[in-house]
Amino acid sequence: MQYQANTDEHQLLLRATEKFAETTGIHLRIVAYEQPIENGRFIDALIQVGGATGANTYAVEMKRYLTTAKLGLAAEQLKDAPYKGMLVTDYVNPNMAERLKEMDLAFIDLAGNAYLNEPPIFVYTKGNRPAEKKLLGTTQKPTRAFQPTGLKMLFGLLTNPELLHEPYRDIAEVTDVALGTVGWVFTDMREHGYLIEGKGRERRITMKRRLIEEWVTAYPDKLRPKLRLGRYRAPTHHWWEEVDLKPHKAQWGGEVAAAKMTHYLRPEKVVLYADAIPARFIVENQLKTDPDGEVEILQRFWKPEYLRRTTDQTEVPADIAPPLLVYADLMATADDRNIETAKMIYERFLHGHFE
């Protein structure tokens, strides 16, 4: 399904290119919006910048209110683009600017910060603060569906498609939210174009890919911080390889789950989802409390017995969190290796959601 950029995003790109020209004297030309690439996916726009040897073309992804998760998502989306990628956003702080430069990902923002490295043009400006107290679109009504309880319900709908057609009471029970939450999440989805309702309980999710992208970018900031149960340090680096989670009724997330799913990544950090702190697990694996430790235990916010464990292509082991959550964990790191692995998980386990 084609992603339709809204007026705010068009204005964001126009104003960012104008600010870039004002700051550098270099003009960026918007060539087109919503351009198709492989696998039925779209990039937000194409722009060109002229040089002594001709024009260079950039594939543009626009991400409002830049976070680490959104940076990771933009990098993953631009990997398939036929041109070098560029991120356009409201504001890039100095730390994020350094990260983008390390990734060699071009960017421009509304404050005049920018990075382009396409000979013969090189621009790197950081530290400019937004002149406006309110950036473009900040007065928009917050989307309640992407607040913590809404995210829990959306996760249930995305990981168990049959649930969409059940009565409100059943949806509330399965996703562990209040009955009233179901109604306002559906209303929010409908108002934002994510839901079409017919007779009775006939419901259909639209713009699935965009909905999942919104969930992936909201989860690390809105819901994940509320799930923290503890952080620990392990005695060895590969301790998790011989661990059987069945007795502990827990599931691997993040890098360990991705490694088991793809046999590609070498995990540096461990994420575990459980209903409560698994005391026996901690003792057996000699984990020590450490606020900076590489082992993080999070509270499981879904009911595993209600989730479909089979995707379109493969069976997901019971000791691994749902692929959507593993994908979100990886994208939240904005690490190049994790983003590459996340793309594999997307293609193998999640692509069916975007059809």
Contacts in CASP RR format, 6 or more apart in sequence:
PFRMAT RR
TARGET T0000
AUTHOR 0000-0000-0000
METHOD contacts of the structure
MODEL  1
MQYQANTDEHQLLLRATEKFAETTGIHLRIVAYEQPIENGRFIDALIQVG
GATGANTYAVEMKRYLTTAKLGLAAEQLKDAPYKGMLVTDYVNPNMAERL
KEMDLAFIDLAGNAYLNEPPIFVYTKGNRPAEKKLLGTTQKPTRAFQPTG
LKMLFGLLTNPELLHEPYRDIAEVTDVALGTVGWVFTDMREHGYLIEGKG
RERRITMKRRLIEEWVTAYPDKLRPKLRLGRYRAPTHHWWEEVDLKPHKA
QWGGEVAAAKMTHYLRPEKVVLYADAIPARFIVENQLKTDPDGEVEILQR
FWKPEYLRRTTDQTEVPADIAPPLLVYADLMATADDRNIETAKMIYERFL
HGHFE
1 206 0 8 1.000
1 207 0 8 1.000
1 208 0 8 1.000
1 209 0 8 1.000
1 210 0 8 1.000
1 354 0 8 1.000
2 34 0 8 1.000
2 36 0 8 1.000
2 42 0 8 1.000
3 34 0 8 1.000
3 42 0 8 1.000
3 44 0 8 1.000
3 207 0 8 1.000
3 209 0 8 1.000
3 210 0 8 1.000
4 34 0 8 1.000
5 33 0 8 1.000
5 34 0 8 1.000
5 44 0 8 1.000
5 45 0 8 1.000
5 62 0 8 1.000
8 64 0 8 1.000
8 136 0 8 1.000
8 137 0 8 1.000
8 140 0 8 1.000
9 44 0 8 1.000
9 62 0 8 1.000
9 64 0 8 1.000
10 33 0 8 1.000
11 136 0 8 1.000
12 62 0 8 1.000
12 64 0 8 1.000
12 88 0 8 1.000
12 89 0 8 1.000
12 90 0 8 1.000
12 110 0 8 1.000
12 136 0 8 1.000
13 30 0 8 1.000
13 44 0 8 1.000
13 45 0 8 1.000
13 47 0 8 1.000
13 60 0 8 1.000
13 62 0 8 1.000
13 88 0 8 1.000
14 30 0 8 1.000
15 110 0 8 1.000
15 136 0 8 1.000
16 88 0 8 1.000
16 89 0 8 1.000
16 108 0 8 1.000
16 109 0 8 1.000
16 110 0 8 1.000
16 112 0 8 1.000
17 27 0 8 1.000
17 28 0 8 1.000
17 30 0 8 1.000
17 47 0 8 1.000
17 108 0 8 1.000
19 108 0 8 1.000
19 109 0 8 1.000
19 110 0 8 1.000
19 111 0 8 1.000
19 112 0 8 1.000
20 26 0 8 1.000
20 28 0 8 1.000
20 108 0 8 1.000
20 112 0 8 1.000
20 114 0 8 1.000
21 27 0 8 1.000
21 28 0 8 1.000
22 112 0 8 1.000
23 112 0 8 1.000
23 114 0 8 1.000
23 125 0 8 1.000
23 128 0 8 1.000
24 114 0 8 1.000
24 123 0 8 1.000
24 125 0 8 1.000
26 49 0 8 1.000
26 50 0 8 1.000
26 121 0 8 1.000
26 123 0 8 1.000
27 49 0 8 1.000
27 50 0 8 1.000
28 47 0 8 1.000
28 48 0 8 1.000
28 49 0 8 1.000
28 108 0 8 1.000
29 47 0 8 1.000
29 48 0 8 1.000
29 49 0 8 1.000
29 55 0 8 1.000
30 45 0 8 1.000
30 46 0 8 1.000
30 47 0 8 1.000
31 45 0 8 1.000
31 46 0 8 1.000
31 47 0 8 1.000
31 48 0 8 1.000
31 57 0 8 1.000
32 45 0 8 1.000
32 46 0 8 1.000
33 44 0 8 1.000
33 45 0 8 1.000
34 42 0 8 1.000
34 43 0 8 1.000
34 44 0 8 1.000
34 45 0 8 1.000
35 42 0 8 1.000
35 43 0 8 1.000
35 45 0 8 1.000
35 46 0 8 1.000
35 59 0 8 1.000
36 42 0 8 1.000
37 43 0 8 1.000
37 59 0 8 1.000
37 80 0 8 1.000
37 81 0 8 1.000
37 82 0 8 1.000
38 80 0 8 1.000
39 80 0 8 1.000
39 347 0 8 1.000
39 351 0 8 1.000
41 77 0 8 1.000
41 80 0 8 1.000
41 209 0 8 1.000
43 59 0 8 1.000
43 60 0 8 1.000
43 61 0 8 1.000
43 77 0 8 1.000
43 78 0 8 1.000
43 81 0 8 1.000
44 60 0 8 1.000
44 61 0 8 1.000
44 62 0 8 1.000
44 88 0 8 1.000
45 59 0 8 1.000
45 60 0 8 1.000
45 62 0 8 1.000
45 88 0 8 1.000
46 57 0 8 1.000
46 58 0 8 1.000
46 59 0 8 1.000
46 60 0 8 1.000
46 83 0 8 1.000
47 57 0 8 1.000
47 58 0 8 1.000
47 60 0 8 1.000
47 86 0 8 1.000
48 55 0 8 1.000
48 56 0 8 1.000
48 57 0 8 1.000
48 58 0 8 1.000
49 55 0 8 1.000
49 56 0 8 1.000
49 58 0 8 1.000
49 116 0 8 1.000
49 118 0 8 1.000
49 121 0 8 1.000
50 56 0 8 1.000
50 121 0 8 1.000
51 120 0 8 1.000
51 121 0 8 1.000
52 120 0 8 1.000
53 120 0 8 1.000
56 84 0 8 1.000
56 118 0 8 1.000
56 121 0 8 1.000
57 83 0 8 1.000
57 84 0 8 1.000
58 83 0 8 1.000
58 84 0 8 1.000
58 85 0 8 1.000
58 86 0 8 1.000
58 106 0 8 1.000
59 78 0 8 1.000
59 81 0 8 1.000
59 82 0 8 1.000
59 83 0 8 1.000
59 84 0 8 1.000
59 85 0 8 1.000
59 86 0 8 1.000
60 85 0 8 1.000
60 86 0 8 1.000
60 87 0 8 1.000
60 88 0 8 1.000
61 74 0 8 1.000
61 77 0 8 1.000
61 78 0 8 1.000
61 85 0 8 1.000
61 86 0 8 1.000
61 87 0 8 1.000
61 88 0 8 1.000
62 87 0 8 1.000
62 88 0 8 1.000
62 89 0 8 1.000
63 70 0 8 1.000
63 71 0 8 1.000
63 73 0 8 1.000
63 74 0 8 1.000
63 87 0 8 1.000
63 88 0 8 1.000
63 89 0 8 1.000
63 217 0 8 1.000
64 89 0 8 1.000
64 90 0 8 1.000
64 136 0 8 1.000
64 137 0 8 1.000
65 89 0 8 1.000
65 90 0 8 1.000
66 87 0 8 1.000
66 89 0 8 1.000
66 90 0 8 1.000
66 91 0 8 1.000
66 92 0 8 1.000
66 96 0 8 1.000
67 217 0 8 1.000
67 220 0 8 1.000
67 221 0 8 1.000
68 220 0 8 1.000
68 332 0 8 1.000
68 333 0 8 1.000
68 334 0 8 1.000
69 216 0 8 1.000
69 217 0 8 1.000
69 219 0 8 1.000
69 220 0 8 1.000
69 221 0 8 1.000
69 328 0 8 1.000
69 331 0 8 1.000
69 332 0 8 1.000
69 334 0 8 1.000
70 217 0 8 1.000
71 87 0 8 1.000
71 96 0 8 1.000
71 99 0 8 1.000
71 100 0 8 1.000
71 334 0 8 1.000
72 331 0 8 1.000
72 332 0 8 1.000
72 333 0 8 1.000
72 334 0 8 1.000
72 339 0 8 1.000
73 213 0 8 1.000
73 216 0 8 1.000
73 217 0 8 1.000
73 331 0 8 1.000
74 87 0 8 1.000
74 105 0 8 1.000
75 103 0 8 1.000
75 105 0 8 1.000
75 334 0 8 1.000
75 336 0 8 1.000
75 339 0 8 1.000
76 331 0 8 1.000
76 339 0 8 1.000
76 342 0 8 1.000
76 343 0 8 1.000
76 346 0 8 1.000
78 85 0 8 1.000
78 87 0 8 1.000
78 105 0 8 1.000
79 339 0 8 1.000
79 340 0 8 1.000
79 343 0 8 1.000
84 106 0 8 1.000
84 118 0 8 1.000
85 105 0 8 1.000
85 106 0 8 1.000
86 105 0 8 1.000
86 106 0 8 1.000
86 107 0 8 1.000
86 108 0 8 1.000
86 116 0 8 1.000
87 100 0 8 1.000
87 105 0 8 1.000
87 106 0 8 1.000
87 107 0 8 1.000
88 107 0 8 1.000
88 108 0 8 1.000
88 109 0 8 1.000
89 107 0 8 1.000
89 109 0 8 1.000
90 109 0 8 1.000
90 110 0 8 1.000
90 130 0 8 1.000
90 135 0 8 1.000
90 136 0 8 1.000
91 109 0 8 1.000
91 110 0 8 1.000
91 111 0 8 1.000
91 113 0 8 1.000
91 130 0 8 1.000
91 135 0 8 1.000
92 100 0 8 1.000
92 107 0 8 1.000
92 109 0 8 1.000
92 111 0 8 1.000
92 113 0 8 1.000
92 126 0 8 1.000
93 127 0 8 1.000
94 126 0 8 1.000
94 127 0 8 1.000
97 107 0 8 1.000
97 113 0 8 1.000
97 115 0 8 1.000
97 124 0 8 1.000
97 126 0 8 1.000
97 127 0 8 1.000
98 126 0 8 1.000
99 334 0 8 1.000
100 106 0 8 1.000
100 107 0 8 1.000
100 115 0 8 1.000
101 115 0 8 1.000
101 124 0 8 1.000
103 336 0 8 1.000
104 117 0 8 1.000
105 115 0 8 1.000
106 114 0 8 1.000
106 115 0 8 1.000
106 116 0 8 1.000
106 117 0 8 1.000
106 118 0 8 1.000
107 113 0 8 1.000
107 114 0 8 1.000
107 115 0 8 1.000
108 114 0 8 1.000
110 130 0 8 1.000
110 132 0 8 1.000
110 135 0 8 1.000
110 136 0 8 1.000
111 127 0 8 1.000
111 128 0 8 1.000
111 129 0 8 1.000
111 130 0 8 1.000
111 131 0 8 1.000
112 125 0 8 1.000
112 128 0 8 1.000
113 125 0 8 1.000
113 126 0 8 1.000
113 127 0 8 1.000
113 128 0 8 1.000
114 123 0 8 1.000
114 124 0 8 1.000
114 125 0 8 1.000
115 123 0 8 1.000
115 124 0 8 1.000
115 125 0 8 1.000
115 126 0 8 1.000
116 122 0 8 1.000
116 123 0 8 1.000
116 124 0 8 1.000
117 124 0 8 1.000
143 188 0 8 1.000
143 192 0 8 1.000
143 214 0 8 1.000
144 150 0 8 1.000
144 184 0 8 1.000
144 185 0 8 1.000
144 188 0 8 1.000
145 151 0 8 1.000
145 153 0 8 1.000
145 154 0 8 1.000
145 185 0 8 1.000
145 188 0 8 1.000
145 189 0 8 1.000
145 192 0 8 1.000
145 194 0 8 1.000
146 154 0 8 1.000
146 214 0 8 1.000
146 215 0 8 1.000
146 218 0 8 1.000
146 222 0 8 1.000
147 222 0 8 1.000
148 222 0 8 1.000
148 223 0 8 1.000
148 226 0 8 1.000
149 177 0 8 1.000
149 178 0 8 1.000
149 181 0 8 1.000
150 177 0 8 1.000
150 181 0 8 1.000
150 185 0 8 1.000
151 215 0 8 1.000
151 218 0 8 1.000
151 219 0 8 1.000
151 222 0 8 1.000
151 223 0 8 1.000
152 175 0 8 1.000
152 176 0 8 1.000
152 177 0 8 1.000
152 223 0 8 1.000
152 301 0 8 1.000
152 302 0 8 1.000
153 171 0 8 1.000
153 175 0 8 1.000
153 177 0 8 1.000
153 181 0 8 1.000
153 182 0 8 1.000
153 185 0 8 1.000
154 185 0 8 1.000
154 211 0 8 1.000
154 215 0 8 1.000
155 175 0 8 1.000
155 215 0 8 1.000
155 301 0 8 1.000
155 302 0 8 1.000
155 322 0 8 1.000
155 324 0 8 1.000
155 325 0 8 1.000
156 163 0 8 1.000
156 174 0 8 1.000
156 175 0 8 1.000
156 302 0 8 1.000
156 306 0 8 1.000
156 307 0 8 1.000
157 163 0 8 1.000
157 164 0 8 1.000
157 171 0 8 1.000
157 175 0 8 1.000
157 205 0 8 1.000
158 205 0 8 1.000
158 211 0 8 1.000
158 212 0 8 1.000
158 215 0 8 1.000
158 324 0 8 1.000
158 353 0 8 1.000
159 302 0 8 1.000
159 307 0 8 1.000
159 308 0 8 1.000
159 322 0 8 1.000
159 324 0 8 1.000
160 174 0 8 1.000
160 306 0 8 1.000
160 307 0 8 1.000
160 308 0 8 1.000
161 308 0 8 1.000
162 308 0 8 1.000
163 170 0 8 1.000
163 171 0 8 1.000
163 174 0 8 1.000
163 175 0 8 1.000
163 306 0 8 1.000
164 203 0 8 1.000
164 204 0 8 1.000
164 205 0 8 1.000
165 201 0 8 1.000
165 202 0 8 1.000
165 203 0 8 1.000
166 174 0 8 1.000
166 201 0 8 1.000
167 201 0 8 1.000
168 179 0 8 1.000
168 180 0 8 1.000
168 182 0 8 1.000
168 183 0 8 1.000
169 179 0 8 1.000
171 182 0 8 1.000
172 178 0 8 1.000
172 179 0 8 1.000
172 180 0 8 1.000
172 181 0 8 1.000
172 182 0 8 1.000
174 303 0 8 1.000
174 306 0 8 1.000
175 302 0 8 1.000
176 301 0 8 1.000
176 302 0 8 1.000
176 303 0 8 1.000
186 195 0 8 1.000
186 197 0 8 1.000
186 203 0 8 1.000
189 195 0 8 1.000
189 205 0 8 1.000
189 211 0 8 1.000
190 196 0 8 1.000
190 197 0 8 1.000
193 206 0 8 1.000
193 207 0 8 1.000
194 205 0 8 1.000
194 206 0 8 1.000
194 207 0 8 1.000
194 210 0 8 1.000
194 211 0 8 1.000
195 203 0 8 1.000
195 204 0 8 1.000
195 205 0 8 1.000
195 206 0 8 1.000
196 203 0 8 1.000
196 204 0 8 1.000
196 206 0 8 1.000
197 203 0 8 1.000
197 204 0 8 1.000
205 211 0 8 1.000
208 353 0 8 1.000
208 354 0 8 1.000
208 355 0 8 1.000
209 353 0 8 1.000
209 354 0 8 1.000
212 324 0 8 1.000
212 350 0 8 1.000
212 353 0 8 1.000
212 354 0 8 1.000
215 324 0 8 1.000
215 328 0 8 1.000
216 324 0 8 1.000
216 327 0 8 1.000
216 328 0 8 1.000
216 331 0 8 1.000
217 331 0 8 1.000
219 325 0 8 1.000
219 328 0 8 1.000
219 332 0 8 1.000
220 328 0 8 1.000
220 332 0 8 1.000
223 301 0 8 1.000
224 298 0 8 1.000
224 332 0 8 1.000
227 298 0 8 1.000
227 299 0 8 1.000
227 301 0 8 1.000
228 296 0 8 1.000
228 297 0 8 1.000
228 298 0 8 1.000
228 299 0 8 1.000
229 274 0 8 1.000
229 276 0 8 1.000
229 277 0 8 1.000
229 297 0 8 1.000
229 298 0 8 1.000
229 299 0 8 1.000
230 277 0 8 1.000
230 289 0 8 1.000
230 296 0 8 1.000
230 297 0 8 1.000
231 289 0 8 1.000
231 290 0 8 1.000
231 291 0 8 1.000
231 292 0 8 1.000
231 293 0 8 1.000
231 295 0 8 1.000
231 296 0 8 1.000
231 297 0 8 1.000
232 282 0 8 1.000
232 287 0 8 1.000
232 288 0 8 1.000
232 289 0 8 1.000
232 290 0 8 1.000
232 293 0 8 1.000
232 295 0 8 1.000
232 296 0 8 1.000
232 297 0 8 1.000
233 287 0 8 1.000
233 288 0 8 1.000
233 289 0 8 1.000
233 290 0 8 1.000
233 292 0 8 1.000
233 293 0 8 1.000
233 294 0 8 1.000
233 295 0 8 1.000
234 240 0 8 1.000
234 270 0 8 1.000
234 285 0 8 1.000
234 286 0 8 1.000
234 287 0 8 1.000
234 294 0 8 1.000
234 295 0 8 1.000
235 286 0 8 1.000
235 288 0 8 1.000
239 285 0 8 1.000
239 286 0 8 1.000
240 252 0 8 1.000
240 256 0 8 1.000
240 267 0 8 1.000
240 270 0 8 1.000
243 281 0 8 1.000
243 285 0 8 1.000
245 251 0 8 1.000
245 252 0 8 1.000
245 272 0 8 1.000
245 281 0 8 1.000
245 319 0 8 1.000
246 318 0 8 1.000
246 319 0 8 1.000
247 280 0 8 1.000
248 274 0 8 1.000
248 278 0 8 1.000
248 280 0 8 1.000
248 281 0 8 1.000
249 274 0 8 1.000
249 275 0 8 1.000
249 278 0 8 1.000
250 272 0 8 1.000
250 273 0 8 1.000
250 274 0 8 1.000
250 278 0 8 1.000
250 281 0 8 1.000
250 300 0 8 1.000
250 319 0 8 1.000
251 257 0 8 1.000
251 272 0 8 1.000
251 273 0 8 1.000
251 274 0 8 1.000
251 300 0 8 1.000
251 304 0 8 1.000
251 318 0 8 1.000
251 319 0 8 1.000
251 320 0 8 1.000
251 321 0 8 1.000
252 260 0 8 1.000
252 270 0 8 1.000
252 271 0 8 1.000
252 272 0 8 1.000
252 273 0 8 1.000
252 319 0 8 1.000
252 320 0 8 1.000
252 321 0 8 1.000
253 271 0 8 1.000
253 272 0 8 1.000
253 273 0 8 1.000
253 320 0 8 1.000
253 321 0 8 1.000
253 325 0 8 1.000
253 326 0 8 1.000
253 329 0 8 1.000
254 267 0 8 1.000
254 269 0 8 1.000
254 271 0 8 1.000
254 321 0 8 1.000
254 326 0 8 1.000
254 329 0 8 1.000
254 330 0 8 1.000
255 265 0 8 1.000
255 267 0 8 1.000
255 268 0 8 1.000
255 269 0 8 1.000
255 270 0 8 1.000
255 271 0 8 1.000
255 329 0 8 1.000
255 330 0 8 1.000
255 338 0 8 1.000
255 341 0 8 1.000
256 267 0 8 1.000
256 270 0 8 1.000
256 271 0 8 1.000
257 271 0 8 1.000
257 320 0 8 1.000
257 321 0 8 1.000
257 326 0 8 1.000
257 329 0 8 1.000
258 264 0 8 1.000
258 265 0 8 1.000
258 267 0 8 1.000
258 326 0 8 1.000
258 329 0 8 1.000
258 330 0 8 1.000
258 338 0 8 1.000
258 341 0 8 1.000
258 342 0 8 1.000
258 345 0 8 1.000
259 265 0 8 1.000
259 266 0 8 1.000
259 267 0 8 1.000
260 317 0 8 1.000
260 320 0 8 1.000
261 316 0 8 1.000
261 320 0 8 1.000
261 323 0 8 1.000
261 326 0 8 1.000
261 345 0 8 1.000
261 348 0 8 1.000
261 349 0 8 1.000
262 341 0 8 1.000
262 344 0 8 1.000
262 345 0 8 1.000
262 348 0 8 1.000
264 340 0 8 1.000
264 341 0 8 1.000
264 344 0 8 1.000
265 337 0 8 1.000
265 338 0 8 1.000
265 341 0 8 1.000
268 294 0 8 1.000
269 294 0 8 1.000
269 295 0 8 1.000
269 296 0 8 1.000
270 294 0 8 1.000
270 295 0 8 1.000
270 296 0 8 1.000
271 296 0 8 1.000
271 298 0 8 1.000
271 329 0 8 1.000
272 278 0 8 1.000
272 281 0 8 1.000
272 295 0 8 1.000
272 296 0 8 1.000
272 297 0 8 1.000
272 298 0 8 1.000
273 297 0 8 1.000
273 298 0 8 1.000
273 299 0 8 1.000
273 300 0 8 1.000
273 321 0 8 1.000
273 325 0 8 1.000
274 281 0 8 1.000
274 297 0 8 1.000
274 298 0 8 1.000
274 299 0 8 1.000
274 300 0 8 1.000
275 299 0 8 1.000
275 300 0 8 1.000
276 299 0 8 1.000
277 297 0 8 1.000
278 297 0 8 1.000
281 287 0 8 1.000
287 295 0 8 1.000
302 322 0 8 1.000
304 318 0 8 1.000
307 322 0 8 1.000
309 315 0 8 1.000
309 316 0 8 1.000
309 318 0 8 1.000
310 316 0 8 1.000
311 323 0 8 1.000
311 348 0 8 1.000
311 349 0 8 1.000
311 350 0 8 1.000
311 352 0 8 1.000
312 351 0 8 1.000
312 352 0 8 1.000
313 348 0 8 1.000
313 349 0 8 1.000
314 348 0 8 1.000
314 349 0 8 1.000
316 322 0 8 1.000
316 323 0 8 1.000
316 349 0 8 1.000
320 326 0 8 1.000
321 329 0 8 1.000
323 345 0 8 1.000
323 349 0 8 1.000
323 350 0 8 1.000
324 350 0 8 1.000
324 353 0 8 1.000
326 345 0 8 1.000
327 342 0 8 1.000
327 345 0 8 1.000
327 346 0 8 1.000
327 349 0 8 1.000
327 350 0 8 1.000
330 338 0 8 1.000
330 339 0 8 1.000
330 341 0 8 1.000
330 342 0 8 1.000
330 345 0 8 1.000
331 338 0 8 1.000
331 339 0 8 1.000
331 342 0 8 1.000
END
